[in-house]
Amino acid sequence: MANRIYLEGFSGKNKLPRRYDIDAYPVVIGRHEDCNLQLNIPRISRHHAEIDQVEGGLQIKDLGSTNGTFVNHKRIDKPAGIGNGDVLHLADHEFRLVCEAEDSTQVSQSADSTIIGIQSLPSHFPTQVREFETLLKKGLVRAFHQVIRTITVPPMRPNCSAVATTRP
């Protein structure tokens, strides 16, 4: 079975995880309809970045995007090597590169305009998947299931013996 290479990210109003398969090179990523990987994300440029195979590995290069391309939280201005688990940001949208042996499916979307305004990633920018996966692998966090039960308690009656009364 061939290796499956895809970008994994969160998108949509509910920030649901999505996989975007990479099955041919070079892959041009952007909002324009002629992009191999078309994303409907306003801060991503029409032709934002390109992923290509080079000397047995992968590399990404920014295509003069308005809001930048980042590899592991560092903005790139020339082609950069990438590999399994690397975190890629196209503008402020985060993806993780994944390489595994599996079948593939394609997801695509489209849009018309770019929202301008990203010069660098904020320091509080969520790193999401990669760091959480590291914590799981090191056993520093674990999944925990706790049943939540709703208990109905009857209304309390006033304790008449606790009420002080005065007699004339």
VMD Tcl script that draws the C-alpha trace (Angstrom):
set ca {
  {0.00 0.00 0.00}
  {1.31 3.50 -0.91}
  {2.06 6.17 1.67}
  {-0.76 8.58 2.30}
  {0.34 12.17 2.76}
  {-2.13 14.79 3.89}
  {-2.58 18.05 5.72}
  {-4.71 17.89 8.84}
  {-6.38 21.01 10.17}
  {-9.45 22.47 11.79}
  {-11.95 24.38 9.69}
  {-15.51 25.62 9.49}
  {-17.63 27.36 12.10}
  {-17.33 24.40 14.48}
  {-13.56 24.00 13.92}
  {-13.98 20.35 12.95}
  {-10.87 18.36 11.97}
  {-10.38 17.98 8.21}
  {-7.89 16.04 6.09}
  {-6.63 17.36 2.77}
  {-4.90 14.62 0.77}
  {-1.76 15.32 -1.23}
  {-1.60 12.84 -4.09}
  {0.25 14.69 -6.89}
  {3.13 17.18 -6.95}
  {3.60 20.08 -7.00}
  {0.56 21.00 -4.86}
  {-0.47 24.64 -5.07}
  {-2.53 25.65 -2.03}
  {-4.86 28.64 -2.10}
  {-8.38 29.88 -2.69}
  {-8.24 30.11 -6.50}
  {-10.10 27.46 -8.49}
  {-6.92 26.39 -10.34}
  {-5.17 25.37 -7.08}
  {-4.64 21.63 -6.51}
  {-5.68 22.16 -2.88}
  {-8.40 24.80 -2.84}
  {-9.29 26.21 0.61}
  {-12.15 28.58 1.44}
  {-10.31 30.43 4.20}
  {-10.42 34.25 3.93}
  {-6.87 35.01 5.17}
  {-5.29 32.51 2.75}
  {-4.22 34.05 -0.56}
  {-5.50 32.91 -3.95}
  {-2.12 31.23 -4.61}
  {-0.65 30.98 -1.11}
  {1.97 28.18 -0.98}
  {3.32 25.20 -2.89}
  {4.40 21.78 -1.60}
  {6.72 19.76 -3.83}
  {8.90 16.64 -3.71}
  {12.62 17.44 -3.69}
  {15.45 14.89 -3.38}
  {13.28 12.25 -1.71}
  {11.66 14.69 0.71}
  {9.06 17.41 0.75}
  {9.45 21.17 0.76}
  {7.06 24.10 1.02}
  {7.51 27.57 -0.43}
  {5.47 30.72 -0.05}
  {4.07 32.04 -3.34}
  {4.18 35.71 -2.34}
  {1.14 35.39 -0.09}
  {-0.24 38.41 1.72}
  {-0.31 36.86 5.20}
  {2.68 34.50 5.06}
  {3.56 30.82 5.35}
  {5.03 29.40 8.57}
  {6.81 26.10 9.30}
  {6.86 25.11 12.97}
  {5.94 28.69 13.94}
  {8.71 30.36 11.87}
  {7.79 32.49 8.87}
  {9.55 31.33 5.70}
  {10.79 33.52 2.85}
  {12.49 30.73 0.88}
  {11.67 27.02 0.30}
  {11.82 24.98 3.53}
  {12.03 21.22 4.06}
  {9.02 19.65 5.78}
  {8.28 16.20 7.18}
  {5.80 14.11 9.12}
  {4.36 15.99 12.10}
  {5.52 19.46 11.06}
  {3.09 22.26 11.84}
  {2.32 24.51 8.87}
  {0.50 27.82 9.08}
  {-0.97 29.44 6.01}
  {-1.70 32.92 7.36}
  {-3.25 32.17 10.76}
  {-4.72 28.79 9.79}
  {-2.89 25.76 11.22}
  {-2.24 22.41 9.54}
  {-0.13 19.39 10.45}
  {1.64 17.36 7.79}
  {0.95 13.64 8.18}
  {2.58 10.74 6.30}
  {1.03 7.29 6.79}
  {0.12 4.14 4.85}
  {-3.60 4.31 4.06}
  {-6.25 4.93 1.38}
  {-7.00 8.53 0.46}
  {-9.89 10.93 -0.19}
  {-9.89 14.55 -1.40}
  {-11.53 17.56 0.24}
  {-11.72 20.95 -1.47}
  {-13.39 24.34 -1.13}
  {-13.30 27.84 -2.74}
  {-13.60 31.64 -2.12}
  {-12.83 35.03 -3.71}
  {-11.15 37.50 -1.32}
  {-8.18 37.72 1.06}
  {-8.42 39.36 4.48}
  {-5.18 41.30 5.02}
  {-3.55 41.67 8.42}
  {-1.13 38.90 9.47}
  {2.50 40.02 9.91}
  {3.49 37.40 12.49}
  {1.77 34.77 14.60}
  {0.61 35.95 18.01}
  {2.50 34.49 20.98}
  {-0.70 32.93 22.34}
  {-1.52 31.25 19.01}
  {-2.81 27.71 19.72}
  {-0.42 25.00 18.62}
  {-3.14 22.36 18.92}
  {-2.43 18.91 17.54}
  {1.36 18.44 17.50}
  {2.02 19.46 21.10}
  {-1.01 17.53 22.39}
  {0.17 14.43 20.54}
  {3.61 14.80 22.19}
  {1.98 15.01 25.63}
  {-0.04 11.87 24.90}
  {3.02 9.94 23.68}
  {5.01 10.90 26.79}
  {2.13 9.84 29.02}
  {1.87 13.33 30.52}
  {-1.86 13.48 29.77}
  {-4.42 10.70 29.59}
  {-7.96 10.31 28.45}
  {-10.28 10.14 31.42}
  {-13.94 9.25 31.47}
  {-16.14 10.43 34.26}
  {-19.86 9.80 34.28}
  {-21.87 12.93 34.93}
  {-25.12 12.24 36.71}
  {-27.95 14.55 37.47}
  {-29.48 13.94 40.87}
  {-32.83 15.43 41.68}
  {-33.07 16.46 45.31}
  {-36.49 17.17 46.82}
  {-36.93 20.72 48.10}
  {-35.83 21.22 51.68}
  {-38.44 21.89 54.34}
  {-37.62 24.49 56.91}
  {-36.48 23.02 60.19}
  {-39.11 24.30 62.60}
  {-37.15 23.37 65.70}
  {-34.30 25.63 64.64}
  {-36.52 28.70 64.46}
  {-36.42 30.71 67.67}
  {-39.76 31.90 68.91}
  {-40.57 34.33 71.65}
  {-43.62 33.99 73.80}
  {-45.25 36.82 75.58}
}
mol new
graphics top color blue
foreach p $ca { graphics top sphere $p radius 0.5 }
foreach p [lrange $ca 0 end-1] q [lrange $ca 1 end] { graphics top cylinder $p $q radius 0.2 }
display resetview
